[in-house]
């Protein structure tokens, strides 16, 4: 059977049995879900490993976050081209290439001995893993009947979330027992299984002979790269006092202008113009950008906070963050059963409000972070994941014509990756600045005239300002308090960003046109 015959047969089956799910479709969904889980595990495991990488590479907080930023930047740049390559070579071949490359980069990340080498390998890993998310979701959705869209999306996302559940705990124990490089080897057997099963089970999709708009393609990925570099290095280089930041801003503006002109005027643009005729799709890009900027940033901040302020070991950090995954599983199982019958805007409003409440709870943490507070906040935010992700997918993507479906999913995740990278860079810049400001403000109160620093009790506690050891102890405590305030402010900003998305949901159309 040829590729076109297979696609025609699939469409006929869907028309005759609009609710029927074949056993092969279940297996295809399982392969897509496992591949997504492998990707998700690595993402979460690295966030747990950041404090240990920080020690290995002798890096500061803003430097070690480049391990995450480089991955997201590579992912964003590669995601832009997923739809073209999937159309040119077929989804199955693209999936097999992506899972193979992602597996090979695990070895490079584990073997890195310097921060620069690790960042380079993480950038390559982001580029190799980028196609997995949009490809596996579109493969899973197309395996199920269109009437089961939300169910397919929720079950696919369940693999992503189940990996979130086990990743923190498993990664914590692996790091404590074998060191952080070992976390990159855990998913290799699963990726190998997905490679073999994907070759056998995933149906071929028709290949398109659409020419590559190289000007549009290069202008887009270079604009993404320049902008991410500007955002990531701005705080360290004092923003627009630096010629490098100004040059990157100018380059970004020129490249974005070039991409827009090509998209509007080119005969065969890199991104199909018809995508932007769908109101829900356009509005969905704002939502997914804001969600990327805010919803998943705590997964990076919490391990750093617990290690720096609370002194928690990696295994305990993983166990506490696992609460987010448990809440997500409960939520997604529920959404997979009732999501197609509920108004997606109501579900998404509920999820955003709950997530904002969770980040607000975190903004009230003291330097002595209690384990129960961490568990409660993460569980609350986990409950919200299913209520946001599946409805947002349905609102933005469910009515796209099949001819632009690959591009729609690719753009969706490109915007998410850009939001995540920009949000990470901005939050780290905010955290760095607020910790410095907090340290300066608190230091102003350390004078011989401060009655709180007078008396034998203070001196016996090690805070004697008349000796070097006492001043050092005071400075350490000031740094600790300023760091706690910086974390609190970061969580508060994330809470406001999440709440700002809710009014936008009113402008989605209930029944977008096909």
TORDRENNU-301935 format. One line per 5 residues: number of its first residue (from 1); their letters; for each residue x, y, z of C-alpha. Coordinates in steps of 0.1 Angstrom, whole numbers. Each point is the difference from the previous one (the first is absolute). Layout:
<atoms>
NUM> a> X,Y,Z  ...
</atoms>
This chain:
<atoms>
1> xxxxx> 0,0,0  14,34,-10  2,29,24  -30,18,-17  -21,-32,2
6> xxxxx> 8,-4,37  -11,36,7  -32,-5,-21  -8,-32,19  5,17,33
11> xxxxx> -24,28,-10  -26,-25,-12  2,-18,33  -5,32,19  -30,10,-21
16> xxxxx> -17,-35,4  8,-4,37  4,35,14  3,-13,36  19,-33,-7
21> xxxxx> 36,-3,14  21,-29,-15  26,-20,19  26,14,-23  -10,35,9
26> xxxxx> 5,-8,37  35,-13,-7  8,30,-21  -12,22,29  22,-20,24
31> xxxxx> 31,5,-21  -6,37,-3  -7,2,37  32,-19,9  21,23,-22
36> xxxxx> -15,30,16  6,-15,34  37,-5,-8  3,36,-10  -19,12,31
41> xxxxx> 21,-21,24  32,15,-13  -14,35,3  -11,-5,36  31,-20,10
46> xxxxx> 23,28,-11  -20,25,21  7,-21,31  36,-3,-10  6,37,-4
51> xxxxx> 13,6,36  25,-29,-4  11,12,-35  5,34,16  25,-15,24
56> xxxxx> 17,-22,-27  6,29,-24  6,27,28  -28,21,-16  -23,27,14
61> xxxxx> -38,-2,0  -4,21,-32  29,-20,-17  -14,-35,8  -34,9,-14
66> xxxxx> 16,1,-34  -2,-38,1  -38,5,-2  0,31,-22  23,-16,-27
71> xxxxx> -23,-30,-2  -31,22,-4  17,22,-26  11,-30,-20  -35,-14,2
76> xxxxx> -16,33,-11  23,3,-30  -6,-35,-11  -37,-1,6  -4,27,-27
81> xxxxx> 11,-25,-27  -19,-31,13  -30,5,-22  20,4,-32  22,-30,7
86> xxxxx> -30,-21,10  -17,9,-32  31,-6,-21  11,-33,15  -32,-12,18
91> xxxxx> -9,0,36  13,-35,7  35,7,-14  2,33,18  -11,-18,33
96> xxxxx> 27,-27,-5  27,26,-7  -10,21,30  -1,-29,25  33,-13,-13
101> xxxxx> 17,33,3  -14,7,34  13,-33,13  35,6,-13  2,35,16
106> xxxxx> -6,-17,34  35,-14,-1  15,35,-8  -18,17,28  11,-27,25
111> xxxxx> 37,2,-11  3,38,2  27,13,23  -4,37,-3  -30,23,1
116> xxxxx> 6,12,-36  0,-36,-13  -31,-9,19  -18,31,-14  10,-9,-35
121> xxxxx> -12,-36,4  -33,12,15  -5,24,-29  5,-29,-24  -23,-22,21
126> xxxxx> -27,27,-2  3,0,-38  -3,-38,-2  -28,-3,25  -20,30,-13
131> xxxxx> -20,-21,-26  -11,-25,26  -27,20,17  -19,14,-31  5,-32,-19
136> xxxxx> -10,-24,27  -31,21,7  -11,1,-36  7,-37,-4  -21,-8,31
141> xxxxx> -29,23,-10  -1,-14,-36  0,-36,14  -33,7,18  -33,11,-16
146> xxxxx> -6,38,-2  -28,-3,25  25,-12,26  24,29,-4  1,10,36
151> xxxxx> 2,-36,12  30,-6,-23  17,32,11  -6,-7,37  13,-36,-3
156> xxxxx> 30,12,-19  7,27,26  -4,-27,27  33,-15,-11  16,34,2
161> xxxxx> -14,4,35  7,-35,12  37,7,-8  -4,31,21  -12,-21,29
166> xxxxx> 29,-24,1  27,22,-14  7,21,31  1,-29,24  19,-24,-23
171> xxxxx> 24,28,-10  6,9,36  10,-35,10  21,-5,-31  19,33,6
176> xxxxx> 6,-8,37  12,-36,-8  18,4,-34  4,37,-7  -19,23,-24
181> xxxxx> 15,-14,-33  -19,-33,6  -34,17,-5  7,2,-37  4,-38,-4
186> xxxxx> -34,-10,16  -22,7,-30  22,-16,-27  -17,-34,2  -35,16,-3
191> xxxxx> 12,21,-30  14,-30,-17  -34,-18,5  -18,30,-15  24,0,-30
196> xxxxx> -7,-37,-8  -38,2,7  -4,32,-19  16,-14,-31  -26,-29,1
201> xxxxx> -31,17,13  -1,36,-10  -19,4,-34  17,19,-28  -14,34,-9
206> xxxxx> -1,14,-35  32,20,-9  -3,34,-14  22,16,-26  -3,35,14
211> xxxxx> 32,20,-7  20,14,30  -2,37,4  36,3,12  -2,38,6
216> xxxxx> -31,-4,22  14,-30,18  34,15,8  -14,34,9  -24,-17,25
221> xxxxx> 25,-23,18  27,27,1  -25,25,14  -9,-25,27  37,-6,8
226> xxxxx> 9,36,1  -29,10,22  6,-29,24  37,9,2  -10,37,8
231> xxxxx> -24,-10,27  23,-25,16  31,22,1  -17,34,6  2,0,38
236> xxxxx> 36,-11,1  11,26,-26  -22,28,15  -25,0,-29  2,29,-24
241> xxxxx> 32,14,14  16,-29,-19  8,2,-37  -6,-38,-3  -36,3,13
246> xxxxx> -7,29,-23  14,-19,-30  -22,-30,9  -31,21,3  6,17,-34
251> xxxxx> 7,-34,-16  -32,-14,15  -21,29,-13  14,-3,-35  -4,-38,-1
256> xxxxx> -36,1,13  -9,27,-26  16,-22,-27  -20,-31,11  -33,20,1
261> xxxxx> 6,14,-35  8,-35,-14  -31,-15,17  -23,27,-15  15,2,-35
266> xxxxx> 17,-33,-8  -17,-23,-24  8,-30,23  8,14,34  17,-20,27
271> xxxxx> -31,1,22  -34,-3,-18  -18,33,1  -34,-17,4  9,-10,36
276> xxxxx> -4,36,10  -35,2,-14  -12,-22,28  -9,24,29  2,-27,27
281> xxxxx> 35,-10,-12  13,35,1  -15,7,34  14,-34,12  35,11,-8
286> xxxxx> -3,28,26  -13,-25,26  27,-26,-6  27,27,0  -12,12,34
291> xxxxx> -4,-35,14  36,-8,-12  12,31,18  -15,-9,33  -15,-35,6
296> xxxxx> 31,-21,-1  27,25,13  -5,-11,36  14,-35,-9  33,17,-5
301> xxxxx> -2,24,29  -12,-24,27  31,-24,0  23,30,2  -19,15,29
306> xxxxx> -3,-32,20  37,-7,-4  13,35,6  -24,10,29  -13,-32,14
311> xxxxx> 31,-22,-5  -22,-29,-13  17,-29,-16  -8,-9,-37  -21,-30,9
316> xxxxx> -22,20,24  -4,28,-25  -11,-25,-26  -26,-16,24  -15,34,8
321> xxxxx> -2,11,-37  -16,-34,-8  -32,14,15  -4,22,-31  0,-31,-21
326> xxxxx> -25,-18,22  -24,29,-3  5,1,-37  -8,-37,-5  -32,4,20
331> xxxxx> -10,30,-21  9,-15,-34  -19,-32,8  -30,20,8  3,23,-30
336> xxxxx> 4,-30,-23  -34,-13,11  -20,32,0  21,25,-20  -19,-4,-33
341> xxxxx> -33,8,18  11,31,19  5,35,-12  38,4,-4  1,36,10
346> xxxxx> -16,-8,34  25,-28,6  29,22,-10  -11,28,23  -2,-24,29
351> xxxxx> 35,-13,-8  16,35,-3  -16,12,32  12,-31,19  35,4,-14
356> xxxxx> 1,36,9  -12,-9,36  29,-25,2  26,25,-11  -14,25,24
361> xxxxx> 3,-25,29  37,-4,-10  5,38,1  -7,-2,37  27,-25,9
366> xxxxx> 26,9,26  37,-9,-3  -7,-31,21  -21,-16,-26  -22,-27,15
371> xxxxx> -4,-33,-18  -38,1,4  -3,34,-16  20,-12,-30  -21,-32,-4
376> xxxxx> -33,20,3  9,26,-25  13,-25,-26  -31,-22,4  -23,29,-6
381> xxxxx> 19,11,-31  0,-36,-13  -38,-2,3  -1,30,-23  23,-14,-28
386> xxxxx> -27,-21,-16  -26,27,3  23,24,-20  19,-21,-25  -27,-22,-17
391> xxxxx> -26,28,-3  26,25,-13  10,-26,-27  -37,-5,-9  -7,37,-2
396> xxxxx> 30,8,-22  6,-31,-21  -31,-23,-2  -15,17,-31  31,4,-22
401> xxxxx> -3,-16,-35  22,-31,-3  21,16,-28  14,25,25  -3,-21,32
406> xxxxx> 37,-7,2  8,37,-3  -26,9,25  14,-24,26  36,11,-8
411> xxxxx> -8,37,4  -20,-7,32  31,-16,16  24,25,-14  -20,27,17
416> xxxxx> 0,-20,32  37,-6,-1  6,37,-6  -22,9,29  18,-25,22
421> xxxxx> 34,12,-10  -9,37,3  -18,-6,33  30,-19,14  24,27,-10
426> xxxxx> -22,29,13  -7,-18,33  37,-7,6  8,36,-8  -27,11,24
431> xxxxx> 13,-24,26  36,12,-3  -9,37,1  -24,-4,30  25,-21,20
436> xxxxx> 26,28,-6  -24,27,10  -12,-19,30  36,-6,11  8,37,-3
441> xxxxx> -31,11,19  5,-25,28  36,10,4  -9,36,6  -13,-11,35
446> xxxxx> 32,-16,11  15,28,21  13,3,35  -31,21,8  -24,-28,-8
451> xxxxx> -14,-12,34  -8,-34,-15  38,-6,-3  8,11,35  2,-21,31
456> xxxxx> 17,-32,11  -27,-23,-15  7,12,-35  38,-3,5  -4,-35,14
461> xxxxx> -21,-10,-30  29,8,-23  -12,34,-12  27,22,17  6,29,-24
466> xxxxx> 33,8,17  17,-31,-14  5,-13,-36  -17,-33,8  -32,18,12
471> xxxxx> -1,22,-31  4,-30,-22  -29,-18,18  -22,31,-4  8,3,-37
476> xxxxx> -9,-37,-5  -33,5,17  -7,32,-21  8,-19,-32  -24,-28,11
481> xxxxx> -28,25,8  5,20,-32  0,-33,-20  -33,-10,16  -16,34,-8
486> xxxxx> 12,-4,-37  -16,-34,-3  -32,13,16  -2,30,-25  6,-24,-29
491> xxxxx> -29,-22,10  -22,31,5  7,12,-36  -8,-34,-14  -33,0,19
496> xxxxx> -10,34,-16  10,-13,-35  -22,-30,4  -30,21,11  5,23,-30
501> xxxxx> -9,-28,-24  -35,-6,14  -16,31,-16  13,-10,-34  -20,-32,1
506> xxxxx> -32,20,-5  10,8,-35  2,-36,-12  -28,-11,-23  -21,-29,12
511> xxxx> -2,-17,-34  28,11,-23  -6,-7,-36  17,-28,-18
</atoms>
